[in-house]
Amino acid sequence: MPALQLSPEQRKSLRSQAHHLDPVVMIGNDGLSPAVRKELDAALSAHGLIKVRVFSDSRAAREALLGQAADALEAAPVQHIGKLLVLWRPVPLKAKEVREDRQPAPRTVRLVKFSKSPTHRPTIKKVKVLGNQRVTAGGLIKRAKRRVSSVKKKALG
């Protein structure tokens, strides 16, 4: 499972996005234990771009840990600054389930009626509009009518 390779432009963009992030996973003296790998995988699946704090004083150990984590999780190592590591993995797209029996949900509409006097404030009324209703230009709520198309059938003769 090799790590993903990034171009310098992609790496630069990801570094700028990761600047404001806080570390979501912390790695202690045990290194990449199965529990830490599971947490890293969950964080990468949820966020895509994560910061990891490593409690190790050896720079070489942190570099090796970054490479191991990237290989094990099929992620790209983005940055190693001090005791912070930045990893990125593309977030998989979730397939939306489309229900055929779904009806339009009610929505809240604000109706603004302006006063005839310029010194008075307009009146604002919130109205719940159901899926089969519409709001007219005058602010009335009308039930939507089904479109009827007139088709003249010729009599077979």
PyRosetta script that sets phi, psi and omega in degrees:
from pyrosetta import init, pose_from_sequence

init()
pose = pose_from_sequence("MPALQLSPEQRKSLRSQAHHLDPVVMIGNDGLSPAVRKELDAALSAHGLIKVRVFSDSRAAREALLGQAADALEAAPVQHIGKLLVLWRPVPLKAKEVREDRQPAPRTVRLVKFSKSPTHRPTIKKVKVLGNQRVTAGGLIKRAKRRVSSVKKKALG")
pose.set_psi(1, 89.5)
pose.set_omega(1, -179.0)
pose.set_phi(2, -76.0)
pose.set_psi(2, 155.3)
pose.set_omega(2, 178.2)
pose.set_phi(3, -73.3)
pose.set_psi(3, 153.7)
pose.set_omega(3, 176.9)
pose.set_phi(4, -69.7)
pose.set_psi(4, 147.5)
pose.set_omega(4, 177.8)
pose.set_phi(5, -104.5)
pose.set_psi(5, 135.7)
pose.set_omega(5, -179.5)
pose.set_phi(6, -117.0)
pose.set_psi(6, 147.1)
pose.set_omega(6, 172.9)
pose.set_phi(7, -77.8)
pose.set_psi(7, 161.2)
pose.set_omega(7, 179.1)
pose.set_phi(8, -59.1)
pose.set_psi(8, -33.9)
pose.set_omega(8, 179.2)
pose.set_phi(9, -68.0)
pose.set_psi(9, -42.9)
pose.set_omega(9, 178.4)
pose.set_phi(10, -64.1)
pose.set_psi(10, -42.7)
pose.set_omega(10, 179.9)
pose.set_phi(11, -61.9)
pose.set_psi(11, -40.9)
pose.set_omega(11, 179.8)
pose.set_phi(12, -64.8)
pose.set_psi(12, -42.3)
pose.set_omega(12, 178.9)
pose.set_phi(13, -64.2)
pose.set_psi(13, -44.2)
pose.set_omega(13, 180.0)
pose.set_phi(14, -66.7)
pose.set_psi(14, -35.6)
pose.set_omega(14, 176.7)
pose.set_phi(15, -63.0)
pose.set_psi(15, -40.6)
pose.set_omega(15, 179.7)
pose.set_phi(16, -68.6)
pose.set_psi(16, -35.1)
pose.set_omega(16, 177.4)
pose.set_phi(17, -69.9)
pose.set_psi(17, -32.8)
pose.set_omega(17, -176.6)
pose.set_phi(18, -81.5)
pose.set_psi(18, -10.0)
pose.set_omega(18, -176.3)
pose.set_phi(19, -56.4)
pose.set_psi(19, -41.2)
pose.set_omega(19, -175.0)
pose.set_phi(20, -91.3)
pose.set_psi(20, 1.4)
pose.set_omega(20, -178.8)
pose.set_phi(21, -80.2)
pose.set_psi(21, 153.4)
pose.set_omega(21, 172.4)
pose.set_phi(22, -102.1)
pose.set_psi(22, 153.0)
pose.set_omega(22, 178.1)
pose.set_phi(23, -63.7)
pose.set_psi(23, 133.0)
pose.set_omega(23, -179.4)
pose.set_phi(24, -104.2)
pose.set_psi(24, -20.4)
pose.set_omega(24, 178.5)
pose.set_phi(25, -130.1)
pose.set_psi(25, 140.0)
pose.set_omega(25, 177.5)
pose.set_phi(26, -121.2)
pose.set_psi(26, 132.5)
pose.set_omega(26, -178.0)
pose.set_phi(27, -108.9)
pose.set_psi(27, 125.1)
pose.set_omega(27, -178.6)
pose.set_phi(28, -94.7)
pose.set_psi(28, -151.7)
pose.set_omega(28, -176.7)
pose.set_phi(29, -71.0)
pose.set_psi(29, -20.8)
pose.set_omega(29, -178.4)
pose.set_phi(30, -74.8)
pose.set_psi(30, -14.1)
pose.set_omega(30, 179.1)
pose.set_phi(31, 76.9)
pose.set_psi(31, -142.8)
pose.set_omega(31, -178.0)
pose.set_phi(32, -85.9)
pose.set_psi(32, 76.6)
pose.set_omega(32, 176.2)
pose.set_phi(33, -76.5)
pose.set_psi(33, 165.6)
pose.set_omega(33, 178.4)
pose.set_phi(34, -58.7)
pose.set_psi(34, -34.1)
pose.set_omega(34, 178.6)
pose.set_phi(35, -67.4)
pose.set_psi(35, -39.7)
pose.set_omega(35, 179.4)
pose.set_phi(36, -68.1)
pose.set_psi(36, -40.7)
pose.set_omega(36, 178.0)
pose.set_phi(37, -61.4)
pose.set_psi(37, -40.6)
pose.set_omega(37, 179.3)
pose.set_phi(38, -63.7)
pose.set_psi(38, -42.6)
pose.set_omega(38, 179.0)
pose.set_phi(39, -67.0)
pose.set_psi(39, -40.3)
pose.set_omega(39, 177.5)
pose.set_phi(40, -63.0)
pose.set_psi(40, -41.8)
pose.set_omega(40, 179.4)
pose.set_phi(41, -64.3)
pose.set_psi(41, -42.3)
pose.set_omega(41, 179.4)
pose.set_phi(42, -65.1)
pose.set_psi(42, -41.3)
pose.set_omega(42, -179.8)
pose.set_phi(43, -67.1)
pose.set_psi(43, -40.6)
pose.set_omega(43, 178.6)
pose.set_phi(44, -67.5)
pose.set_psi(44, -36.2)
pose.set_omega(44, 178.4)
pose.set_phi(45, -67.3)
pose.set_psi(45, -35.4)
pose.set_omega(45, -177.8)
pose.set_phi(46, -81.6)
pose.set_psi(46, -40.3)
pose.set_omega(46, -171.0)
pose.set_phi(47, -110.5)
pose.set_psi(47, -33.1)
pose.set_omega(47, -177.8)
pose.set_phi(48, 88.8)
pose.set_psi(48, -49.1)
pose.set_omega(48, -179.0)
pose.set_phi(49, -120.8)
pose.set_psi(49, 119.7)
pose.set_omega(49, -176.3)
pose.set_phi(50, -134.4)
pose.set_psi(50, 156.9)
pose.set_omega(50, 171.1)
pose.set_phi(51, -107.7)
pose.set_psi(51, 142.0)
pose.set_omega(51, -179.4)
pose.set_phi(52, -127.2)
pose.set_psi(52, 131.9)
pose.set_omega(52, 176.1)
pose.set_phi(53, -99.5)
pose.set_psi(53, 132.5)
pose.set_omega(53, -179.4)
pose.set_phi(54, -114.5)
pose.set_psi(54, 126.2)
pose.set_omega(54, 178.5)
pose.set_phi(55, -93.5)
pose.set_psi(55, 68.6)
pose.set_omega(55, 177.8)
pose.set_phi(56, -139.2)
pose.set_psi(56, 141.1)
pose.set_omega(56, -178.0)
pose.set_phi(57, -89.9)
pose.set_psi(57, -13.2)
pose.set_omega(57, -177.2)
pose.set_phi(58, -88.0)
pose.set_psi(58, 121.1)
pose.set_omega(58, 179.9)
pose.set_phi(59, -65.7)
pose.set_psi(59, -39.7)
pose.set_omega(59, -179.8)
pose.set_phi(60, -63.8)
pose.set_psi(60, -37.7)
pose.set_omega(60, 178.7)
pose.set_phi(61, -66.7)
pose.set_psi(61, -38.2)
pose.set_omega(61, 178.4)
pose.set_phi(62, -67.9)
pose.set_psi(62, -39.5)
pose.set_omega(62, 176.9)
pose.set_phi(63, -61.6)
pose.set_psi(63, -44.4)
pose.set_omega(63, 179.6)
pose.set_phi(64, -64.7)
pose.set_psi(64, -38.6)
pose.set_omega(64, 179.6)
pose.set_phi(65, -64.6)
pose.set_psi(65, -38.6)
pose.set_omega(65, 177.8)
pose.set_phi(66, -63.1)
pose.set_psi(66, -44.1)
pose.set_omega(66, 178.8)
pose.set_phi(67, -66.2)
pose.set_psi(67, -42.0)
pose.set_omega(67, 179.1)
pose.set_phi(68, -63.3)
pose.set_psi(68, -45.0)
pose.set_omega(68, -178.9)
pose.set_phi(69, -63.7)
pose.set_psi(69, -42.2)
pose.set_omega(69, -179.8)
pose.set_phi(70, -64.6)
pose.set_psi(70, -41.6)
pose.set_omega(70, 179.1)
pose.set_phi(71, -68.5)
pose.set_psi(71, -43.1)
pose.set_omega(71, -176.4)
pose.set_phi(72, -68.0)
pose.set_psi(72, -31.6)
pose.set_omega(72, -174.2)
pose.set_phi(73, -104.9)
pose.set_psi(73, 4.8)
pose.set_omega(73, -176.4)
pose.set_phi(74, 53.3)
pose.set_psi(74, 47.4)
pose.set_omega(74, -179.1)
pose.set_phi(75, -117.2)
pose.set_psi(75, 173.0)
pose.set_omega(75, 178.9)
pose.set_phi(76, -108.0)
pose.set_psi(76, 128.3)
pose.set_omega(76, 173.8)
pose.set_phi(77, -74.2)
pose.set_psi(77, 123.0)
pose.set_omega(77, -176.3)
pose.set_phi(78, -97.4)
pose.set_psi(78, -48.3)
pose.set_omega(78, -172.3)
pose.set_phi(79, -156.1)
pose.set_psi(79, 149.9)
pose.set_omega(79, 173.7)
pose.set_phi(80, -134.5)
pose.set_psi(80, 106.0)
pose.set_omega(80, -180.0)
pose.set_phi(81, -125.1)
pose.set_psi(81, 114.6)
pose.set_omega(81, -179.9)
pose.set_phi(82, 59.0)
pose.set_psi(82, -124.2)
pose.set_omega(82, -179.5)
pose.set_phi(83, -98.6)
pose.set_psi(83, 12.8)
pose.set_omega(83, 179.5)
pose.set_phi(84, -107.6)
pose.set_psi(84, 134.5)
pose.set_omega(84, 175.6)
pose.set_phi(85, -117.6)
pose.set_psi(85, 143.8)
pose.set_omega(85, 178.2)
pose.set_phi(86, -120.3)
pose.set_psi(86, 125.7)
pose.set_omega(86, 178.9)
pose.set_phi(87, -121.0)
pose.set_psi(87, 148.7)
pose.set_omega(87, 178.2)
pose.set_phi(88, -137.6)
pose.set_psi(88, 140.2)
pose.set_omega(88, 172.3)
pose.set_phi(89, -145.8)
pose.set_psi(89, 134.6)
pose.set_omega(89, -179.4)
pose.set_phi(90, -61.4)
pose.set_psi(90, 138.2)
pose.set_omega(90, 179.5)
pose.set_phi(91, -80.9)
pose.set_psi(91, 126.7)
pose.set_omega(91, 179.4)
pose.set_phi(92, -68.3)
pose.set_psi(92, 143.3)
pose.set_omega(92, 179.0)
pose.set_phi(93, -73.9)
pose.set_psi(93, 136.9)
pose.set_omega(93, 178.1)
pose.set_phi(94, -90.3)
pose.set_psi(94, 134.1)
pose.set_omega(94, 179.2)
pose.set_phi(95, -79.9)
pose.set_psi(95, 127.7)
pose.set_omega(95, 177.8)
pose.set_phi(96, -84.7)
pose.set_psi(96, 137.1)
pose.set_omega(96, 177.8)
pose.set_phi(97, -89.9)
pose.set_psi(97, 125.4)
pose.set_omega(97, -179.0)
pose.set_phi(98, -99.3)
pose.set_psi(98, 121.9)
pose.set_omega(98, 178.2)
pose.set_phi(99, -97.0)
pose.set_psi(99, 132.5)
pose.set_omega(99, -178.5)
pose.set_phi(100, -77.4)
pose.set_psi(100, -27.9)
pose.set_omega(100, -175.9)
pose.set_phi(101, -90.3)
pose.set_psi(101, 11.0)
pose.set_omega(101, -175.9)
pose.set_phi(102, -75.6)
pose.set_psi(102, 136.0)
pose.set_omega(102, 178.1)
pose.set_phi(103, -105.3)
pose.set_psi(103, 157.0)
pose.set_omega(103, 176.7)
pose.set_phi(104, -65.0)
pose.set_psi(104, 140.3)
pose.set_omega(104, -178.2)
pose.set_phi(105, -82.0)
pose.set_psi(105, 154.5)
pose.set_omega(105, 175.2)
pose.set_phi(106, -67.2)
pose.set_psi(106, 146.7)
pose.set_omega(106, 179.9)
pose.set_phi(107, -130.5)
pose.set_psi(107, 153.7)
pose.set_omega(107, 179.9)
pose.set_phi(108, -98.5)
pose.set_psi(108, 128.9)
pose.set_omega(108, -177.8)
pose.set_phi(109, -120.2)
pose.set_psi(109, 137.1)
pose.set_omega(109, 175.9)
pose.set_phi(110, -94.6)
pose.set_psi(110, 123.9)
pose.set_omega(110, 176.7)
pose.set_phi(111, -103.1)
pose.set_psi(111, 122.8)
pose.set_omega(111, -179.4)
pose.set_phi(112, -108.6)
pose.set_psi(112, 122.1)
pose.set_omega(112, 178.9)
pose.set_phi(113, -116.4)
pose.set_psi(113, 117.2)
pose.set_omega(113, -176.4)
pose.set_phi(114, -81.5)
pose.set_psi(114, 146.6)
pose.set_omega(114, -179.4)
pose.set_phi(115, -80.5)
pose.set_psi(115, 154.1)
pose.set_omega(115, 177.5)
pose.set_phi(116, -73.9)
pose.set_psi(116, -25.8)
pose.set_omega(116, 178.8)
pose.set_phi(117, -90.8)
pose.set_psi(117, 133.0)
pose.set_omega(117, -178.8)
pose.set_phi(118, -70.6)
pose.set_psi(118, -14.2)
pose.set_omega(118, -178.0)
pose.set_phi(119, -88.4)
pose.set_psi(119, -11.6)
pose.set_omega(119, -179.7)
pose.set_phi(120, -97.2)
pose.set_psi(120, 150.7)
pose.set_omega(120, 179.4)
pose.set_phi(121, -80.1)
pose.set_psi(121, 154.4)
pose.set_omega(121, 176.2)
pose.set_phi(122, -72.8)
pose.set_psi(122, 153.2)
pose.set_omega(122, 177.1)
pose.set_phi(123, -93.2)
pose.set_psi(123, 135.5)
pose.set_omega(123, -178.4)
pose.set_phi(124, -116.9)
pose.set_psi(124, 127.8)
pose.set_omega(124, -179.7)
pose.set_phi(125, -128.0)
pose.set_psi(125, 129.9)
pose.set_omega(125, 177.3)
pose.set_phi(126, -95.8)
pose.set_psi(126, 129.6)
pose.set_omega(126, -176.2)
pose.set_phi(127, -128.5)
pose.set_psi(127, 139.3)
pose.set_omega(127, 175.8)
pose.set_phi(128, -90.3)
pose.set_psi(128, 124.0)
pose.set_omega(128, -178.0)
pose.set_phi(129, -110.1)
pose.set_psi(129, 125.3)
pose.set_omega(129, 179.4)
pose.set_phi(130, -79.5)
pose.set_psi(130, 171.8)
pose.set_omega(130, -175.6)
pose.set_phi(131, -64.2)
pose.set_psi(131, -27.4)
pose.set_omega(131, -178.5)
pose.set_phi(132, -99.4)
pose.set_psi(132, 17.6)
pose.set_omega(132, -179.7)
pose.set_phi(133, -118.8)
pose.set_psi(133, 161.8)
pose.set_omega(133, 176.7)
pose.set_phi(134, -141.2)
pose.set_psi(134, 160.0)
pose.set_omega(134, 178.7)
pose.set_phi(135, -104.8)
pose.set_psi(135, 127.9)
pose.set_omega(135, 179.6)
pose.set_phi(136, -82.6)
pose.set_psi(136, 172.9)
pose.set_omega(136, 179.7)
pose.set_phi(137, -64.9)
pose.set_psi(137, -28.5)
pose.set_omega(137, 179.4)
pose.set_phi(138, -82.7)
pose.set_psi(138, -2.7)
pose.set_omega(138, 178.5)
pose.set_phi(139, 93.9)
pose.set_psi(139, 10.2)
pose.set_omega(139, 178.1)
pose.set_phi(140, -89.2)
pose.set_psi(140, 152.5)
pose.set_omega(140, 177.4)
pose.set_phi(141, -104.3)
pose.set_psi(141, 123.3)
pose.set_omega(141, -179.6)
pose.set_phi(142, -124.4)
pose.set_psi(142, 147.9)
pose.set_omega(142, 176.3)
pose.set_phi(143, -76.3)
pose.set_psi(143, 133.6)
pose.set_omega(143, -179.8)
pose.set_phi(144, -69.1)
pose.set_psi(144, 135.2)
pose.set_omega(144, 179.7)
pose.set_phi(145, -96.6)
pose.set_psi(145, 146.3)
pose.set_omega(145, 176.1)
pose.set_phi(146, -70.2)
pose.set_psi(146, 143.2)
pose.set_omega(146, -179.8)
pose.set_phi(147, -76.3)
pose.set_psi(147, 126.0)
pose.set_omega(147, -179.7)
pose.set_phi(148, -109.1)
pose.set_psi(148, 121.7)
pose.set_omega(148, 177.5)
pose.set_phi(149, -103.2)
pose.set_psi(149, 132.9)
pose.set_omega(149, -178.8)
pose.set_phi(150, -89.8)
pose.set_psi(150, 120.9)
pose.set_omega(150, 179.2)
pose.set_phi(151, -123.3)
pose.set_psi(151, 121.0)
pose.set_omega(151, 178.7)
pose.set_phi(152, -89.6)
pose.set_psi(152, 122.4)
pose.set_omega(152, 179.6)
pose.set_phi(153, -93.9)
pose.set_psi(153, 131.0)
pose.set_omega(153, 178.6)
pose.set_phi(154, -82.6)
pose.set_psi(154, 135.4)
pose.set_omega(154, 178.6)
pose.set_phi(155, -73.3)
pose.set_psi(155, 130.2)
pose.set_omega(155, 178.6)
pose.set_phi(156, -74.4)
pose.set_psi(156, 125.4)
pose.set_omega(156, -173.4)
pose.set_phi(157, -122.9)
pose.dump_pdb("model.pdb")
